[in-house]
Amino acid sequence: MILGDLVVRKSYGGDVTFRVEDIQRDKAIIKGTEFRLLADSPVNDLVKVPADQISSKTRQAHIKADESLNLLQQARQKQAARSQAALIGEWSDPVESTYFEMPGKVLHLDGDPGYLKKCLSLYEQLRVPAEGHHVHESAMADTLYRLLPRIRPDIVVITGHDGVLKQPQSYDLYSLKSYKNSQNFVAAIQVARQYERHLDSLTIVAGACQSHFEALLRAGANFASSPGRILIHALDPVYVAAKAAFTSIRDTVNMGDLFHQTISGSRGVGGIETRGSYRIGLPKLENLSTLKVTPSAI
């Protein structure tokens, strides 16, 4: 077994496909290929699998990811049609009803560089303006303090790795001490809310696998994982951010759509009523480089 091998865990019935990130004597550090899960495992519990023989749960995640992308693209097309129809109703000349779009701008902090790369690729595919930074979860609060005044995003995504810690005694799912990084996400959310307290002026999407959902919402997140303390897909935060970015400022994000358009559904993601950040403008902008301006005489 070498770095980069795809493996499953025998003790878990081979439910999730991982990639080997590091090997330390008889233990391996493994990362979910689709789910935001970073774990350690005895090497003798791992079984190498070919790339074309992924686990059933991972295969289902692939299928659901394709469905989620299609649903988001359909919602995007419907939003464009609604915008056009609204303008036609307001303007008598259809030529004047052409418009330009301003979807919400995303600042995405991710504790995993591989997942960040996938997320930025999806933002680009969905035409969501986004800036991403790989930041260790413990440094996210300080990073947001520096970045927010410069970038001034409409939506902040705070994600990476999390999980319920293994403890010899019984653990309390409502205590932040029981989680790997939920306390770091809470600290980052609090910094963002100090920067912008209005829930509709800055939309915060926070959390990762098994995160303390209630604590993240109390800290000021609009949307968070994970109500059911389950594994969430690596791209779920992007789907939530994209939904907010392309929901009109006149409307609130449809929670039913959100559950259908995320891979993990209502057990993986939840939130509170929140206005979208999508705007349209008139008239449609031309390429500024083609405009000719004649200076006025003084």
C-alpha positions in Angstrom: 0.0 0.0 0.0 1.4 3.4 -1.0 0.3 7.0 -0.8 -2.6 7.8 -3.2 -4.1 4.3 -3.2 -7.8 4.1 -3.0 -9.0 2.0 0.0 -12.0 1.0 2.0 -12.2 0.0 5.7 -13.1 -3.6 6.4 -14.4 -2.8 9.9 -17.0 -0.4 8.3 -18.1 -2.8 5.6 -16.3 -0.9 2.9 -19.0 1.8 3.0 -16.8 4.8 2.0 -13.9 5.1 -0.4 -10.8 6.8 0.9 -7.4 7.9 -0.5 -4.3 7.2 1.5 -2.7 10.5 2.5 0.1 9.3 4.8 1.4 6.1 6.4 2.9 6.1 9.9 4.2 2.6 10.8 1.0 0.5 11.2 -1.4 3.4 10.8 -2.6 5.3 7.7 -4.1 8.7 7.4 -7.0 8.5 4.9 -9.3 11.1 3.4 -12.7 10.5 1.8 -12.7 10.9 -2.0 -16.3 12.4 -1.9 -17.1 13.0 1.8 -15.4 15.5 4.1 -13.9 12.8 6.2 -10.3 12.7 7.5 -9.4 9.7 9.6 -6.7 7.3 10.8 -7.0 3.6 10.4 -4.8 0.5 11.1 -3.2 -0.5 7.8 -4.4 -4.1 8.3 -8.0 -2.8 8.3 -7.7 -1.3 4.8 -8.4 -3.0 1.5 -7.1 -1.5 -1.7 -9.7 -1.1 -4.4 -9.4 -0.3 -8.1 -10.6 3.1 -9.3 -13.5 1.5 -11.1 -14.7 -0.4 -8.0 -15.6 2.4 -5.7 -17.9 1.7 -2.7 -21.7 1.8 -3.1 -22.0 4.9 -0.9 -19.4 6.7 -3.0 -21.1 5.7 -6.2 -24.4 7.0 -4.9 -22.7 10.2 -4.0 -21.5 10.5 -7.6 -25.0 10.0 -8.9 -26.5 12.5 -6.4 -23.8 15.1 -7.2 -24.7 15.0 -10.9 -28.4 15.3 -10.0 -27.6 18.3 -7.7 -25.6 20.0 -10.4 -28.5 19.6 -12.9 -31.0 20.9 -10.4 -28.9 24.0 -9.7 -28.4 24.7 -13.4 -32.2 24.3 -13.9 -32.9 26.7 -11.0 -30.4 29.1 -12.5 -32.2 29.1 -15.9 -35.6 29.6 -14.2 -34.1 32.6 -12.3 -32.9 34.1 -15.6 -36.4 33.6 -17.1 -38.1 35.3 -14.1 -35.7 38.2 -14.3 -36.4 38.7 -18.0 -40.1 38.4 -17.5 -40.1 40.9 -14.7 -38.2 43.4 -16.8 -40.5 43.0 -19.9 -43.4 43.8 -17.6 -41.7 47.0 -16.5 -40.3 48.1 -19.9 -42.5 48.7 -22.9 -39.5 48.4 -25.3 -38.1 44.8 -25.3 -34.8 46.1 -26.4 -34.5 48.1 -23.2 -35.3 45.0 -21.1 -31.9 43.4 -21.5 -30.0 43.4 -18.2 -26.8 42.3 -16.5 -26.5 40.0 -13.5 -24.8 40.4 -10.2 -24.9 37.1 -8.3 -23.6 37.1 -4.7 -19.8 37.0 -4.3 -18.4 34.1 -2.2 -15.4 34.0 0.0 -14.6 30.3 0.7 -12.2 29.2 3.4 -11.4 25.5 3.3 -9.3 23.4 5.6 -8.5 20.9 2.8 -6.6 22.0 -0.3 -8.0 19.1 -2.4 -11.6 19.8 -1.6 -11.0 23.6 -2.1 -9.8 22.9 -5.7 -13.0 20.9 -6.4 -15.1 23.6 -4.9 -13.6 26.4 -6.9 -14.0 24.4 -10.1 -17.7 24.0 -9.3 -18.1 27.7 -8.6 -16.6 28.5 -12.0 -18.9 25.9 -13.6 -21.9 27.5 -12.0 -20.7 31.0 -12.8 -20.6 32.1 -9.1 -17.9 34.7 -8.4 -15.8 33.2 -5.7 -12.4 33.6 -4.1 -11.0 30.6 -2.2 -8.3 30.2 0.4 -6.8 27.0 2.0 -6.7 27.8 5.7 -6.2 25.5 8.7 -9.4 25.4 10.7 -7.7 26.9 13.7 -6.6 29.9 11.7 -9.9 30.7 10.1 -11.0 33.3 12.6 -7.8 35.4 12.2 -7.9 35.0 8.4 -11.5 36.2 8.2 -10.6 39.2 10.3 -8.0 40.2 7.7 -9.9 39.2 4.5 -13.4 40.4 5.1 -12.8 44.2 4.9 -10.7 43.7 1.7 -12.9 41.2 -0.2 -16.3 42.4 1.1 -18.2 39.2 0.1 -21.9 38.6 0.1 -21.5 35.0 1.2 -18.8 33.4 3.4 -18.2 29.6 3.4 -16.3 28.2 6.4 -15.6 24.5 6.0 -12.9 21.8 6.1 -12.8 18.7 8.4 -14.7 18.0 11.5 -16.2 15.1 13.4 -17.2 13.7 16.8 -14.0 12.8 18.7 -13.4 9.3 19.9 -13.7 9.2 23.7 -13.3 6.3 26.1 -16.3 7.5 28.1 -19.7 8.6 26.9 -19.7 11.9 25.0 -22.1 14.8 24.9 -23.2 15.7 21.3 -24.2 19.1 22.5 -20.7 20.0 23.9 -18.2 21.7 21.6 -15.5 19.7 23.4 -16.8 16.6 21.7 -15.9 17.8 18.2 -12.7 18.1 16.2 -13.1 21.6 14.7 -16.6 22.9 15.5 -15.2 25.3 18.1 -12.9 26.7 15.4 -15.8 27.2 13.0 -17.8 28.9 15.8 -14.8 31.3 16.4 -14.7 32.1 12.7 -18.5 32.7 12.5 -18.2 35.1 15.5 -15.6 37.1 13.7 -17.7 37.3 10.6 -20.7 38.5 12.6 -18.6 41.2 14.3 -17.8 42.4 10.8 -21.5 42.3 9.6 -24.3 41.5 12.1 -27.2 41.7 9.6 -28.1 38.1 8.6 -29.2 39.2 5.2 -26.2 41.4 4.4 -23.7 38.6 4.9 -24.8 35.0 4.5 -22.6 32.5 6.4 -22.4 28.8 5.4 -20.4 26.8 7.9 -19.5 23.3 9.0 -18.2 20.0 7.8 -18.8 16.3 8.6 -20.7 15.8 11.8 -20.3 19.4 12.9 -22.2 20.9 15.9 -25.1 22.3 13.9 -26.9 24.1 16.8 -23.7 25.8 18.0 -22.9 27.1 14.5 -26.4 28.6 14.1 -26.2 30.1 17.6 -22.8 31.7 16.6 -24.5 33.4 13.7 -24.4 31.1 10.7 -27.3 31.2 8.2 -26.7 27.6 7.1 -24.7 24.9 8.8 -24.0 21.2 9.0 -24.8 18.7 10.3 -28.3 18.4 11.9 -28.1 14.6 11.8 -24.4 14.5 12.7 -23.7 12.7 9.4 -21.0 12.8 6.8 -21.5 15.6 4.3 -20.4 15.6 0.7 -17.3 17.7 -0.1 -19.3 19.9 -2.4 -22.4 20.5 -0.2 -21.2 23.9 1.0 -20.8 25.0 -2.6 -24.4 24.0 -3.5 -25.7 26.0 -0.5 -23.6 29.1 -1.4 -24.6 28.9 -5.1 -28.3 28.7 -4.1 -27.9 31.8 -2.0 -25.8 33.6 -4.7 -28.5 33.1 -7.4 -31.6 33.7 -5.2 -33.0 37.2 -5.7 -32.7 39.7 -3.0 -36.5 39.9 -3.2 -36.8 36.3 -2.1 -35.7 34.0 0.6 -33.7 30.9 -0.1 -36.1 28.0 -0.6 -35.2 25.4 2.0 -37.1 22.6 0.3 -35.0 23.3 -2.9 -31.9 23.4 -0.8 -32.5 19.9 0.7 -33.1 18.5 -2.8 -30.1 20.3 -4.4 -27.6 19.3 -1.8 -26.2 15.8 -1.7 -26.6 15.2 2.0 -30.1 16.5 2.3 -31.8 17.8 5.4 -29.8 15.5 7.7 -26.6 17.0 6.4 -27.5 20.7 6.0 -30.0 23.0 7.6 -30.5 26.7 8.3 -32.7 29.7 8.9 -34.8 31.9 6.6 -32.4 34.0 4.6 -32.7 36.5 1.7 -30.7 35.8 -1.5 -28.0 38.1 -2.8 -28.7 38.0 -6.6 -29.4 41.3 -8.3 -30.0 42.5 -11.9 -29.1 45.8 -13.4 -30.0 48.0 -16.3 -29.0 48.7 -19.0 -27.0 45.7 -20.2 -23.3 46.6 -20.0 -21.1 46.6 -23.1 -17.4 45.9 -23.0 -15.9 49.1 -21.7 -12.9 48.7 -24.1 -15.3 49.2 -27.1 -16.8 52.4 -25.8 -15.7 55.7 -27.3 -16.0 58.8 -25.2 -15.7 62.3 -26.7 -14.4 64.8 -24.2 -16.7 67.8 -23.8 -15.3 71.2 -24.6 -14.5 73.5 -21.7 
